[in-house]
Amino acid sequence: MSLIGVVSSDEQLNARIAREFARKPEGHWILQFPRGESEILEFLNFDLPEIVIINFSDVGVNLRLVLDEVRHDSWLHNFGIVGLFNAEKDTEEQLLKRYSNLNVLALIDYSRIGSHVVKLTQIIEENRQIIFQRELSDKLFERTSGSFVIDNDPLAVSIYAGIAATTLAQRALVDPKMKMHLQLALSELIINGVEHGNCGITYEEKSAFLEEGMSVVDLVAEKCKNPHIAAKRVYFEWEIRPEGTRFAIRDEGEGFDVRGLSAKLKREGSYALHGRGILMARGIATKLAYNPKGNEVTLLMRHDRQPERETPRGFFDSETVNPEKGAVIIQEGESSDFLYYIASGRYAVYHDEKQVGSLTPNDIFMGEMSFLLNNRRSASVVAEMPGKLVKISRRDFVGVIMRYPHYGIFLSKLLARKLARANSRSALMQGAAPLHVGGGDVIDETEAFGSAAVL
């Protein structure tokens, strides 16, 4: 069951949202409507919602204050955001740029709340295990893939692009600003598949429709009155590897003249009326290529070399360590008087001189299990590359928890998930049935060793 927060002072809008969710009684969610900045922050810090719906055009809430607090501790505020906005005041691109370092997965204007607020929330809920799996083992982190089958709904496209881009940002593989550009580029490419691929909308037809004051959404809906067109889908897949991510987008249309459009874009550049998605994708991609038919595009994107997470506000005064490659960070069997916050780098985990996993900023902490349980270290950790760690002593940790008690709640939640996965690992190794943990996910044997089982 998902806890969903609605950040909005507009009572009429809130009532609309409540009605839309009430129409879906089969949904597994709890809606909360915190009032005022202090209550909103208390809700975000202590209730740790999975999804937050934010009214970005709201003038009755000091969003700058609220969102600055979220940014300061983005390591624990990892909820997915559905943004609402007034299309007469704001644009999707402006808002994505303004909130590029937040997990904004989708934006919808007020007029589409009835048709899409629940739909987009359901998509996030169904895929939260893809987006926010910070406790995954290294074997899954090393090479992860995702795929979607997308219907011909331009307004829902952004959520799929947002999930893919946020997955990379959550794992510190792309810079927040690059995440925004990636999200926009993927959205445009998927929309191309819907509009020009599946629906067969020509550039001239689209231009004429827009000049009449109609929207692309209306044009697609008109085309989809044809059952043959309505049945077509766009297939969006990606694969994350250590060096980069490969995205593939394929529609079920007839394709287009790839060389002809490429020549047009070269002639007209950024002034070209169409091909905006291709131009945006070219600006961020290591490689962008279409198949000869023109109905499938592949985008390759190299990861940032060594992204660095900001030090959490509560740990600003703690000691910083910058290990070089080969440095021993933790020694198996030693006492555990401190833990580390992982800001950057990559660290190999050894047990009985055998590597059993790796740690990255995606794991957030190193050594927290033995630190909290007063046990000796159950594994050694060696830096695989230069990095940055924040060393937190027991005294500092207690002081931080006293000042920021919500840190303790988040850490408890993180540990509970890790322990659940460790228990499932033990059950698998003993031949028992895998255990179900939060969200209904099932642990499989690929998670046999990871940070949850050691340190």
One Martini backbone bead per residue (centre of mass of N, CA, C, O) as a GRO file, in nm:
protein
  455
    1MET     BB    1   0.096   0.036   0.023
    2SER     BB    2   0.048   0.377  -0.056
    3LEU     BB    3   0.178   0.688   0.034
    4ILE     BB    4   0.000   0.996  -0.032
    5GLY     BB    5   0.088   1.324  -0.100
    6VAL     BB    6  -0.069   1.657  -0.081
    7VAL     BB    7   0.057   1.968  -0.212
    8SER     BB    8  -0.203   2.189  -0.118
    9SER     BB    9  -0.429   2.487  -0.079
   10ASP     BB   10  -0.645   2.383  -0.281
   11GLU     BB   11  -0.951   2.266  -0.205
   12GLN     BB   12  -1.075   2.202  -0.481
   13LEU     BB   13  -0.842   2.036  -0.590
   14ASN     BB   14  -0.836   1.828  -0.360
   15ALA     BB   15  -1.122   1.723  -0.412
   16ARG     BB   16  -1.066   1.616  -0.693
   17ILE     BB   17  -0.851   1.412  -0.615
   18ALA     BB   18  -1.020   1.248  -0.414
   19ARG     BB   19  -1.235   1.160  -0.619
   20GLU     BB   20  -1.053   1.004  -0.815
   21PHE     BB   21  -0.957   0.791  -0.604
   22ALA     BB   22  -1.246   0.696  -0.515
   23ARG     BB   23  -1.303   0.562  -0.806
   24LYS     BB   24  -1.053   0.358  -0.700
   25PRO     BB   25  -1.095   0.113  -0.473
   26GLU     BB   26  -0.854  -0.087  -0.568
   27GLY     BB   27  -0.656   0.090  -0.451
   28HIS     BB   28  -0.322   0.109  -0.283
   29TRP     BB   29  -0.401   0.383  -0.081
   30ILE     BB   30  -0.296   0.686   0.101
   31LEU     BB   31  -0.432   0.999   0.173
   32GLN     BB   32  -0.263   1.317   0.225
   33PHE     BB   33  -0.329   1.672   0.362
   34PRO     BB   34  -0.115   1.881   0.434
   35ARG     BB   35  -0.083   2.182   0.632
   36GLY     BB   36   0.146   2.369   0.578
   37GLU     BB   37   0.483   2.377   0.608
   38SER     BB   38   0.529   2.219   0.875
   39GLU     BB   39   0.338   1.979   0.811
   40ILE     BB   40   0.472   1.894   0.549
   41LEU     BB   41   0.756   1.835   0.665
   42GLU     BB   42   0.666   1.628   0.871
   43PHE     BB   43   0.551   1.431   0.666
   44LEU     BB   44   0.809   1.386   0.492
   45ASN     BB   45   1.004   1.300   0.734
   46PHE     BB   46   0.808   1.076   0.897
   47ASP     BB   47   0.627   0.921   0.667
   48LEU     BB   48   0.761   0.853   0.399
   49PRO     BB   49   0.662   0.883   0.111
   50GLU     BB   50   0.631   0.757  -0.220
   51ILE     BB   51   0.415   0.984  -0.304
   52VAL     BB   52   0.392   1.322  -0.455
   53ILE     BB   53   0.158   1.581  -0.486
   54ILE     BB   54   0.224   1.890  -0.664
   55ASN     BB   55   0.141   2.234  -0.660
   56PHE     BB   56   0.330   2.448  -0.856
   57SER     BB   57   0.094   2.694  -0.873
   58ASP     BB   58   0.105   2.759  -0.575
   59VAL     BB   59   0.051   3.053  -0.353
   60GLY     BB   60  -0.024   2.919  -0.053
   61VAL     BB   61   0.272   2.795  -0.073
   62ASN     BB   62   0.607   2.760   0.034
   63LEU     BB   63   0.790   2.592  -0.186
   64ARG     BB   64   1.076   2.683  -0.143
   65LEU     BB   65   1.104   2.590   0.149
   66VAL     BB   66   1.025   2.293   0.112
   67LEU     BB   67   1.226   2.216  -0.129
   68ASP     BB   68   1.487   2.293   0.014
   69GLU     BB   69   1.465   2.076   0.229
   70VAL     BB   70   1.467   1.839   0.033
   71ARG     BB   71   1.742   1.897  -0.101
   72HIS     BB   72   1.926   1.879   0.154
   73ASP     BB   73   1.775   1.565   0.184
   74SER     BB   74   1.770   1.367  -0.082
   75TRP     BB   75   1.855   1.084   0.037
   76LEU     BB   76   1.550   1.055   0.183
   77HIS     BB   77   1.389   1.217  -0.048
   78ASN     BB   78   1.264   0.956  -0.267
   79PHE     BB   79   1.017   1.052  -0.393
   80GLY     BB   80   0.762   1.065  -0.614
   81ILE     BB   81   0.661   1.316  -0.859
   82VAL     BB   82   0.352   1.487  -0.914
   83GLY     BB   83   0.281   1.755  -1.120
   84LEU     BB   84   0.099   2.053  -1.092
   85PHE     BB   85  -0.047   2.292  -1.340
   86ASN     BB   86  -0.076   2.610  -1.488
   87ALA     BB   87  -0.078   2.665  -1.829
   88GLU     BB   88  -0.099   2.991  -1.805
   89LYS     BB   89   0.188   3.007  -1.626
   90ASP     BB   90   0.314   2.726  -1.710
   91THR     BB   91   0.566   2.490  -1.806
   92GLU     BB   92   0.711   2.192  -1.832
   93GLU     BB   93   1.003   2.283  -1.894
   94GLN     BB   94   1.033   2.492  -1.666
   95LEU     BB   95   0.979   2.296  -1.428
   96LEU     BB   96   1.205   2.090  -1.484
   97LYS     BB   97   1.430   2.298  -1.452
   98ARG     BB   98   1.359   2.406  -1.163
   99TYR     BB   99   1.330   2.072  -1.067
  100SER     BB  100   1.588   1.885  -1.144
  101ASN     BB  101   1.664   1.785  -0.825
  102LEU     BB  102   1.400   1.624  -0.855
  103ASN     BB  103   1.144   1.360  -0.860
  104VAL     BB  104   1.013   1.436  -1.148
  105LEU     BB  105   0.796   1.232  -1.342
  106ALA     BB  106   0.539   1.433  -1.372
  107LEU     BB  107   0.320   1.654  -1.574
  108ILE     BB  108   0.003   1.827  -1.509
  109ASP     BB  109  -0.263   1.990  -1.590
  110TYR     BB  110  -0.557   2.075  -1.457
  111SER     BB  111  -0.738   1.958  -1.701
  112ARG     BB  112  -0.601   1.644  -1.638
  113ILE     BB  113  -0.677   1.524  -1.364
  114GLY     BB  114  -0.916   1.331  -1.425
  115SER     BB  115  -0.742   1.145  -1.641
  116HIS     BB  116  -0.423   1.130  -1.481
  117VAL     BB  117  -0.356   1.118  -1.173
  118VAL     BB  118  -0.408   0.812  -1.130
  119LYS     BB  119  -0.254   0.687  -1.363
  120LEU     BB  120   0.031   0.792  -1.283
  121THR     BB  121   0.035   0.675  -0.998
  122GLN     BB  122   0.012   0.378  -1.082
  123ILE     BB  123   0.276   0.364  -1.243
  124ILE     BB  124   0.462   0.424  -1.006
  125GLU     BB  125   0.370   0.198  -0.818
  126GLU     BB  126   0.443  -0.039  -1.020
  127ASN     BB  127   0.766   0.099  -1.038
  128ARG     BB  128   0.920   0.144  -0.759
  129GLN     BB  129   1.136  -0.090  -0.778
  130ILE     BB  130   1.297   0.057  -1.004
  131ILE     BB  131   1.358   0.340  -0.877
  132PHE     BB  132   1.383   0.265  -0.533
  133GLN     BB  133   1.665   0.050  -0.509
  134ARG     BB  134   1.902   0.092  -0.273
  135GLU     BB  135   1.917  -0.230  -0.167
  136LEU     BB  136   2.059  -0.348  -0.387
  137SER     BB  137   2.252  -0.547  -0.535
  138ASP     BB  138   2.522  -0.550  -0.740
  139LYS     BB  139   2.417  -0.746  -0.956
  140LEU     BB  140   2.176  -0.557  -1.028
  141PHE     BB  141   2.325  -0.283  -1.068
  142GLU     BB  142   2.518  -0.348  -1.303
  143ARG     BB  143   2.256  -0.491  -1.467
  144THR     BB  144   1.981  -0.310  -1.576
  145SER     BB  145   1.636  -0.346  -1.668
  146GLY     BB  146   1.371  -0.200  -1.876
  147SER     BB  147   1.006  -0.198  -1.953
  148PHE     BB  148   0.757  -0.071  -2.194
  149VAL     BB  149   0.406  -0.049  -2.274
  150ILE     BB  150   0.266   0.205  -2.483
  151ASP     BB  151   0.018   0.400  -2.529
  152ASN     BB  152  -0.181   0.652  -2.703
  153ASP     BB  153  -0.060   0.881  -2.461
  154PRO     BB  154   0.091   1.178  -2.431
  155LEU     BB  155   0.042   1.234  -2.113
  156ALA     BB  156   0.198   0.951  -2.022
  157VAL     BB  157   0.491   0.959  -2.127
  158SER     BB  158   0.657   1.115  -1.904
  159ILE     BB  159   0.661   0.887  -1.689
  160TYR     BB  160   0.858   0.696  -1.838
  161ALA     BB  161   1.090   0.894  -1.870
  162GLY     BB  162   1.111   0.961  -1.566
  163ILE     BB  163   1.187   0.681  -1.463
  164ALA     BB  164   1.447   0.645  -1.624
  165ALA     BB  165   1.596   0.907  -1.533
  166THR     BB  166   1.568   0.862  -1.222
  167THR     BB  167   1.724   0.601  -1.202
  168LEU     BB  168   1.998   0.736  -1.269
  169ALA     BB  169   1.992   0.957  -1.050
  170GLN     BB  170   1.964   0.768  -0.798
  171ARG     BB  171   2.256   0.630  -0.895
  172ALA     BB  172   2.455   0.860  -0.979
  173LEU     BB  173   2.488   0.870  -1.323
  174VAL     BB  174   2.356   1.160  -1.326
  175ASP     BB  175   2.299   1.472  -1.358
  176PRO     BB  176   2.034   1.664  -1.282
  177LYS     BB  177   2.042   1.832  -1.546
  178MET     BB  178   2.060   1.584  -1.733
  179LYS     BB  179   1.798   1.455  -1.649
  180MET     BB  180   1.612   1.665  -1.775
  181HIS     BB  181   1.709   1.626  -2.070
  182LEU     BB  182   1.650   1.327  -2.086
  183GLN     BB  183   1.348   1.336  -2.026
  184LEU     BB  184   1.271   1.515  -2.269
  185ALA     BB  185   1.391   1.343  -2.497
  186LEU     BB  186   1.234   1.081  -2.443
  187SER     BB  187   0.954   1.202  -2.469
  188GLU     BB  188   0.982   1.293  -2.764
  189LEU     BB  189   1.043   1.011  -2.886
  190ILE     BB  190   0.781   0.875  -2.792
  191ILE     BB  191   0.585   1.073  -2.925
  192ASN     BB  192   0.674   1.013  -3.209
  193GLY     BB  193   0.570   0.719  -3.200
  194VAL     BB  194   0.275   0.801  -3.165
  195GLU     BB  195   0.224   1.013  -3.385
  196HIS     BB  196   0.403   0.923  -3.647
  197GLY     BB  197   0.382   0.623  -3.617
  198ASN     BB  198   0.101   0.504  -3.518
  199CYS     BB  199  -0.082   0.762  -3.635
  200GLY     BB  200   0.042   0.907  -3.898
  201ILE     BB  201   0.140   1.195  -3.848
  202THR     BB  202   0.205   1.467  -4.011
  203TYR     BB  203   0.360   1.761  -4.023
  204GLU     BB  204   0.132   1.914  -4.170
  205GLU     BB  205  -0.105   1.819  -3.995
  206LYS     BB  206  -0.004   1.925  -3.726
  207SER     BB  207   0.028   2.223  -3.803
  208ALA     BB  208  -0.268   2.275  -3.879
  209PHE     BB  209  -0.389   2.196  -3.603
  210LEU     BB  210  -0.234   2.407  -3.430
  211GLU     BB  211  -0.335   2.663  -3.589
  212GLU     BB  212  -0.643   2.595  -3.480
  213GLY     BB  213  -0.599   2.539  -3.155
  214MET     BB  214  -0.516   2.257  -3.125
  215SER     BB  215  -0.423   1.949  -2.993
  216VAL     BB  216  -0.240   1.663  -2.995
  217VAL     BB  217  -0.430   1.501  -2.819
  218ASP     BB  218  -0.675   1.535  -3.007
  219LEU     BB  219  -0.548   1.409  -3.260
  220VAL     BB  220  -0.490   1.129  -3.142
  221ALA     BB  221  -0.782   1.068  -3.059
  222GLU     BB  222  -0.891   1.076  -3.346
  223LYS     BB  223  -0.714   0.846  -3.461
  224CYS     BB  224  -0.812   0.629  -3.228
  225LYS     BB  225  -1.092   0.559  -3.359
  226ASN     BB  226  -0.911   0.363  -3.488
  227PRO     BB  227  -0.857   0.043  -3.393
  228HIS     BB  228  -0.583  -0.008  -3.532
  229ILE     BB  229  -0.437   0.233  -3.394
  230ALA     BB  230  -0.515   0.183  -3.092
  231ALA     BB  231  -0.348  -0.101  -3.082
  232LYS     BB  232  -0.098   0.042  -3.077
  233ARG     BB  233   0.255   0.052  -2.976
  234VAL     BB  234   0.514   0.146  -2.750
  235TYR     BB  235   0.860   0.049  -2.710
  236PHE     BB  236   1.039   0.066  -2.395
  237GLU     BB  237   1.393   0.039  -2.344
  238TRP     BB  238   1.650  -0.051  -2.091
  239GLU     BB  239   2.016  -0.053  -2.016
  240ILE     BB  240   2.227  -0.090  -1.736
  241ARG     BB  241   2.562   0.000  -1.719
  242PRO     BB  242   2.855   0.107  -1.599
  243GLU     BB  243   2.919   0.297  -1.866
  244GLY     BB  244   2.604   0.277  -1.960
  245THR     BB  245   2.301   0.360  -2.148
  246ARG     BB  246   2.035   0.186  -2.318
  247PHE     BB  247   1.798   0.306  -2.553
  248ALA     BB  248   1.471   0.186  -2.675
  249ILE     BB  249   1.244   0.290  -2.951
  250ARG     BB  250   0.929   0.140  -3.061
  251ASP     BB  251   0.711   0.125  -3.326
  252GLU     BB  252   0.406   0.036  -3.542
  253GLY     BB  253   0.489   0.174  -3.791
  254GLU     BB  254   0.622   0.274  -4.118
  255GLY     BB  255   0.796   0.502  -4.084
  256PHE     BB  256   1.085   0.690  -4.220
  257ASP     BB  257   1.293   0.932  -4.364
  258VAL     BB  258   1.590   0.955  -4.228
  259ARG     BB  259   1.766   1.115  -4.430
  260GLY     BB  260   1.570   1.346  -4.486
  261LEU     BB  261   1.552   1.457  -4.193
  262SER     BB  262   1.852   1.499  -4.147
  263ALA     BB  263   1.885   1.712  -4.370
  264LYS     BB  264   1.679   1.914  -4.254
  265LEU     BB  265   1.822   1.961  -3.981
  266LYS     BB  266   2.085   2.071  -4.104
  267ARG     BB  267   1.954   2.318  -4.245
  268GLU     BB  268   1.762   2.429  -3.985
  269GLY     BB  269   1.796   2.319  -3.718
  270SER     BB  270   1.646   2.477  -3.447
  271TYR     BB  271   1.421   2.585  -3.670
  272ALA     BB  272   1.281   2.337  -3.682
  273LEU     BB  273   0.959   2.234  -3.645
  274HIS     BB  274   1.075   1.950  -3.654
  275GLY     BB  275   1.273   1.727  -3.459
  276ARG     BB  276   1.319   1.798  -3.154
  277GLY     BB  277   1.388   1.524  -3.024
  278ILE     BB  278   1.643   1.469  -3.190
  279LEU     BB  279   1.801   1.719  -3.107
  280MET     BB  280   1.800   1.663  -2.803
  281ALA     BB  281   1.933   1.381  -2.816
  282ARG     BB  282   2.197   1.470  -2.955
  283GLY     BB  283   2.291   1.659  -2.711
  284ILE     BB  284   2.327   1.385  -2.501
  285ALA     BB  285   2.437   1.172  -2.683
  286THR     BB  286   2.670   0.942  -2.782
  287LYS     BB  287   2.433   0.786  -2.944
  288LEU     BB  288   2.227   0.807  -3.252
  289ALA     BB  289   1.986   0.564  -3.390
  290TYR     BB  290   1.833   0.435  -3.677
  291ASN     BB  291   1.659   0.241  -3.846
  292PRO     BB  292   1.589   0.205  -4.175
  293LYS     BB  293   1.273   0.239  -4.135
  294GLY     BB  294   1.208   0.443  -3.869
  295ASN     BB  295   1.083   0.272  -3.587
  296GLU     BB  296   1.381   0.287  -3.445
  297VAL     BB  297   1.553   0.404  -3.150
  298THR     BB  298   1.894   0.464  -3.037
  299LEU     BB  299   2.028   0.544  -2.708
  300LEU     BB  300   2.346   0.650  -2.598
  301MET     BB  301   2.470   0.686  -2.249
  302ARG     BB  302   2.705   0.823  -2.066
  303HIS     BB  303   2.832   0.825  -1.770
  304ASP     BB  304   2.932   0.962  -1.508
  305ARG     BB  305   3.226   0.913  -1.369
  306GLN     BB  306   3.197   1.083  -1.060
  307PRO     BB  307   2.960   1.120  -0.879
  308GLU     BB  308   2.835   1.351  -0.618
  309ARG     BB  309   2.711   1.365  -0.313
  310GLU     BB  310   2.571   1.535  -0.085
  311THR     BB  311   2.600   1.631   0.226
  312PRO     BB  312   2.429   1.597   0.483
  313ARG     BB  313   2.336   1.828   0.702
  314GLY     BB  314   2.399   1.653   0.970
  315PHE     BB  315   2.721   1.592   0.843
  316PHE     BB  316   2.903   1.851   0.804
  317ASP     BB  317   3.101   1.804   1.076
  318SER     BB  318   3.219   1.563   0.965
  319GLU     BB  319   3.444   1.352   0.860
  320THR     BB  320   3.655   1.346   0.575
  321VAL     BB  321   3.714   1.094   0.320
  322ASN     BB  322   3.984   1.025   0.060
  323PRO     BB  323   4.015   0.757  -0.106
  324GLU     BB  324   4.215   0.548  -0.269
  325LYS     BB  325   4.308   0.316  -0.461
  326GLY     BB  326   4.318   0.030  -0.234
  327ALA     BB  327   4.189   0.120   0.011
  328VAL     BB  328   4.123   0.040   0.344
  329ILE     BB  329   3.828   0.089   0.520
  330ILE     BB  330   3.748  -0.210   0.612
  331GLN     BB  331   3.798  -0.463   0.861
  332GLU     BB  332   3.773  -0.772   0.927
  333GLY     BB  333   3.693  -0.790   1.285
  334GLU     BB  334   3.656  -0.516   1.363
  335SER     BB  335   3.553  -0.258   1.512
  336SER     BB  336   3.232  -0.050   1.535
  337ASP     BB  337   3.257   0.306   1.571
  338PHE     BB  338   3.157   0.347   1.267
  339LEU     BB  339   3.029   0.517   0.981
  340TYR     BB  340   2.938   0.563   0.630
  341TYR     BB  341   2.900   0.809   0.392
  342ILE     BB  342   2.833   0.788   0.043
  343ALA     BB  343   2.939   1.015  -0.204
  344SER     BB  344   3.175   0.843  -0.350
  345GLY     BB  345   3.244   0.572  -0.543
  346ARG     BB  346   3.399   0.235  -0.516
  347TYR     BB  347   3.333  -0.080  -0.326
  348ALA     BB  348   3.474  -0.367  -0.213
  349VAL     BB  349   3.344  -0.679  -0.088
  350TYR     BB  350   3.486  -0.892   0.174
  351HIS     BB  351   3.471  -1.255   0.245
  352ASP     BB  352   3.709  -1.457   0.303
  353GLU     BB  353   3.864  -1.322   0.044
  354LYS     BB  354   3.582  -1.275  -0.101
  355GLN     BB  355   3.389  -1.141  -0.334
  356VAL     BB  356   3.032  -1.022  -0.258
  357GLY     BB  357   3.054  -0.709  -0.346
  358SER     BB  358   2.922  -0.366  -0.367
  359LEU     BB  359   2.973  -0.010  -0.323
  360THR     BB  360   2.770   0.288  -0.343
  361PRO     BB  361   2.581   0.567  -0.332
  362ASN     BB  362   2.321   0.386  -0.349
  363ASP     BB  363   2.369   0.273  -0.039
  364ILE     BB  364   2.474   0.535   0.141
  365PHE     BB  365   2.591   0.314   0.342
  366MET     BB  366   2.869   0.202   0.561
  367GLY     BB  367   2.850  -0.013   0.837
  368GLU     BB  368   2.560  -0.009   0.994
  369MET     BB  369   2.507  -0.284   1.118
  370SER     BB  370   2.746  -0.313   1.324
  371PHE     BB  371   2.715  -0.033   1.452
  372LEU     BB  372   2.422  -0.083   1.577
  373LEU     BB  373   2.503  -0.389   1.703
  374ASN     BB  374   2.803  -0.408   1.812
  375ASN     BB  375   2.970  -0.542   1.596
  376ARG     BB  376   3.177  -0.694   1.410
  377ARG     BB  377   3.315  -0.706   1.121
  378SER     BB  378   3.204  -0.913   0.834
  379ALA     BB  379   3.385  -0.721   0.643
  380SER     BB  380   3.563  -0.598   0.374
  381VAL     BB  381   3.681  -0.271   0.241
  382VAL     BB  382   3.764  -0.159  -0.096
  383ALA     BB  383   3.888   0.066  -0.304
  384GLU     BB  384   3.834   0.106  -0.667
  385MET     BB  385   3.837   0.422  -0.625
  386PRO     BB  386   3.817   0.728  -0.596
  387GLY     BB  387   3.675   0.905  -0.304
  388LYS     BB  388   3.391   0.982  -0.077
  389LEU     BB  389   3.367   1.012   0.283
  390VAL     BB  390   3.160   1.004   0.579
  391LYS     BB  391   3.259   1.009   0.909
  392ILE     BB  392   3.063   0.845   1.173
  393SER     BB  393   3.025   0.866   1.487
  394ARG     BB  394   2.856   0.785   1.762
  395ARG     BB  395   2.827   1.071   1.871
  396ASP     BB  396   2.734   1.206   1.608
  397PHE     BB  397   2.487   1.027   1.559
  398VAL     BB  398   2.329   1.100   1.813
  399GLY     BB  399   2.322   1.406   1.759
  400VAL     BB  400   2.168   1.390   1.491
  401ILE     BB  401   1.914   1.243   1.596
  402MET     BB  402   1.836   1.473   1.790
  403ARG     BB  403   1.808   1.693   1.560
  404TYR     BB  404   1.723   1.447   1.333
  405PRO     BB  405   1.492   1.210   1.378
  406HIS     BB  406   1.426   1.126   1.075
  407TYR     BB  407   1.686   0.971   1.022
  408GLY     BB  408   1.615   0.724   1.198
  409ILE     BB  409   1.369   0.634   1.037
  410PHE     BB  410   1.508   0.588   0.767
  411LEU     BB  411   1.721   0.386   0.867
  412SER     BB  412   1.520   0.176   0.967
  413LYS     BB  413   1.391   0.124   0.692
  414LEU     BB  414   1.648   0.035   0.550
  415LEU     BB  415   1.715  -0.204   0.741
  416ALA     BB  416   1.455  -0.363   0.706
  417ARG     BB  417   1.502  -0.425   0.408
  418LYS     BB  418   1.773  -0.567   0.437
  419LEU     BB  419   1.677  -0.791   0.629
  420ALA     BB  420   1.465  -0.910   0.442
  421ARG     BB  421   1.673  -0.990   0.224
  422ALA     BB  422   1.852  -1.166   0.404
  423ASN     BB  423   1.630  -1.371   0.476
  424SER     BB  424   1.573  -1.456   0.185
  425ARG     BB  425   1.851  -1.560   0.126
  426SER     BB  426   1.851  -1.784   0.339
  427ALA     BB  427   1.605  -1.936   0.228
  428LEU     BB  428   1.729  -2.000  -0.048
  429MET     BB  429   1.984  -2.154   0.056
  430GLN     BB  430   1.774  -2.368   0.208
  431GLY     BB  431   1.518  -2.412  -0.002
  432ALA     BB  432   1.317  -2.206   0.043
  433ALA     BB  433   1.081  -1.995   0.017
  434PRO     BB  434   1.034  -1.695  -0.078
  435LEU     BB  435   1.006  -1.380   0.046
  436HIS     BB  436   0.792  -1.126   0.123
  437VAL     BB  437   0.793  -0.785   0.072
  438GLY     BB  438   0.762  -0.483   0.023
  439GLY     BB  439   0.525  -0.458  -0.247
  440GLY     BB  440   0.551  -0.779  -0.341
  441ASP     BB  441   0.829  -0.859  -0.364
  442VAL     BB  442   1.077  -1.092  -0.492
  443ILE     BB  443   1.339  -1.274  -0.397
  444ASP     BB  444   1.629  -1.366  -0.557
  445GLU     BB  445   1.940  -1.514  -0.631
  446THR     BB  446   2.081  -1.241  -0.724
  447GLU     BB  447   2.071  -1.149  -0.394
  448ALA     BB  448   2.273  -1.317  -0.219
  449PHE     BB  449   2.479  -1.071  -0.246
  450GLY     BB  450   2.520  -0.781  -0.036
  451SER     BB  451   2.495  -0.516   0.172
  452ALA     BB  452   2.272  -0.658   0.353
  453ALA     BB  453   2.482  -0.910   0.452
  454VAL     BB  454   2.688  -0.690   0.549
  455LEU     BB  455   2.858  -0.498   0.804
   0.00000   0.00000   0.00000
